[in-house]
Amino acid sequence: MSHSTTPPETTTGRNTRGLILLSIGVVLTIAAIVLLVVTVVGISSLQSETLARINEENLSYRAEFGFVERELSSLSAMVAFPAVLLVAAACFLIPGYLRRRGVIAQRDTTFWRGGSNAATFKPLPLGLHAAWALVPLAAWVLLVFIPVQNLLGGTAWPAGLQDENSTAVWMLLASYGGLAAGLFAVIVVSLLKKIVYTGHISRHPDAVGGSAGKRTWRWVTFRWRFDLWLAGLGGAFVGLCWIALGFEDTPFFVTTLIIGLVLLAAGVLLAVNYWRAGEPLGKAESYS
């Protein structure tokens, strides 16, 4: 029988820090959702002249490590700020989750091998993994599906908005609806990867070490997670193409749908071959 070599006080401290990080991430996520709702409602109700004046006002900021001064419209800043909060939330949620369910360790690197931080964690059960997919799906329904239906029906919001208001509202809905659709695709393809991997390894235990071309598969599917990046991008295209139907732009709808399906298929193809990388589920490493 094997026993854990991690002292209880170390585990307790790790779990406490993980809980604090998760709590901060949840608070930031809720703040981003509330801000998004307030922004959508506010932009919908603003007078066209007021909205145009906000759009014409520019905010200056320093980019490229402070060497270049750029400008951003106030309206674009309003649209982007919830996303900024979501990115900040992810910076707390991800390490918080890893600390709660696993261990993050440091290791030496070389010129050819990065990954100075390596994480090992317990993967979510299949049922819970599938349940999490319902969260971004529900967000996509609220942000894209229902508004598009209302637009086609012509009787409920956002149908009937002034041109300036309508453009700004759909910019918001498309931005965050696409994010929700992409996240849904990532979770579903990740679930498929988990099912295929566990099934393949149970049938072929010797495949746990990977296959021919292991280094390439590891670089593509483990280190850089291109399977999930492609799936997320494809899911965003598929999730957003329906907006084109609301504006009777069938060619744009068909083109966007095809691009999304091709990217999604590429992500699935890589995901079901993850076992070839020779790495288990529940493991990750940093890029640096």
Summary of the structure (lengths in Angstrom):
residues: 288
radius of gyration: 22.2
end to end distance: 36.5
largest distance: 73.2
contacts: 870
relative contact order: 0.11
helix: 71%
strand: 9%
